[in-house]
Amino acid sequence: MGSRPILLFSIGTSFFVIASLLISSCGSSDAPSATVSSGTSNVAATDVKFDPQILNDFVDKVVIPNNNLFAERAKALSQAIDGMVKSPNDETLKNAQKAWFGARTAWEQTECFGFGPADSLGYDGSLDTWPINETDFKAMLKSGQSLTADSVSKMKETEKGFHVIEYLLFGNEKSRKHTDLGQRDLKYLQLLGADLAKVASDLATSWSKGIEGKPAYREVLATAGTSDNKVYPTLQAGAEEMVQGMLDSLDEVANEKMGKTFEEKAPKLAESRFSFNTLTDMKSNLQGSQNVYLGSFPDANTSGKSLSAFIAQAKPDLDSKVKAEFKSAMDAIDRIPDPFEKAILDPKAADSIKTTQAAINAVRETIEKQVKPLVVQS
């Protein structure tokens, strides 16, 4: 995710360190023809006001269901690993690999709301740090260092999480055989699975109920603009956080995960290269951003009042444009040959990768230059 200024805010006796946006002050105007400047773009203002219910439904219909599904799948991954450790064979290895894919898809859809607890409480780093430190954790496996739940939880972020589990389950280029893993490897893998499941559960709880004495982040974001909310003192600040999460994720997909890896023709830069899952990661990121815009989470069959509905009321043509650009990006990414790790080295795949990058950047720019200003000034 892109970096933003870090500020410390107080809520009662609890504290959140959050990535806070710099909110530009906008004077009120009765004239619908006023304009709002965003970078090089001037967007005509409207008299349509941002509905607080959009933030409520964003949390309740998108964030919480997505986090809950991820927690469920992370638990299923841990259980599948337990089964593999108990009885290592080709079938149990495949079961664990399948569970990893399931948890990974759910997690990658949450990337566009990685603010709040995921950032301030360090859950993102514990779950998904990349690149991993293969040298150190391999040396640890060869050593006599004690392996316990506590020692694993305290390990560096580069020695645990999704991608160390991925390496142990898949090996290089999906070449893993169950006979490749010794007892110490299996013990480490089991502890990593349990740790990932715990962190995923804590992340879900931090949004829905609160954790470590902190209020539920659901209440922090959904009450943006109320008199006692020091994190989001205005409704627009909360709405902008939601929009910025989409922008950060879309930028990362187009210009880091896809663009940089393709430009450098470097498979080792591909985030999920051990399992050849990088393309699916990016599709999930894109789907997650679309979910935020549409105010729905199809995997849980939940939907609510959306950012799309607000834009459709203010500027119907703009809403149609954003939806069409999301579809174009989805269609384009489906045309990239899988695995991405090999496609970047194939000249025949170059056009499809470039087209997809341009399509993702197109929807990102539309949201940044036309959608975000309407949200900020509403």
FENMO-V225260 format. One line per field, one symbol per residue. phi: phi as a letter, one per 20 degrees, with the letter a starting at -180 (. if undefined). Layout:
BEGIN
phi->???
END
This chain:
BEGIN
phi->.fecgdcdddcmddccecedeeeffcffbeefefdcecmedddffcefefegfffgfgffdcffgffffffffffffgfffgffffbfbfffffffffffgffffffffegeceemggefemfgffebfbfedfgffffffeeegfdcgffffeffffdbngefgggfedmflldfdfffdeffgfffffffffffffffffffffeecnblmefgfgffffdgnffdeefcfcffffffgfffgfffffffffddgefffffelcgfeffdffdldfffgfffgfffffgffembcgfdldbbfcggffffffbgffgfffffffffffffffeffdefgeffedgfegffffffgfffffffffffecfgffffef
END
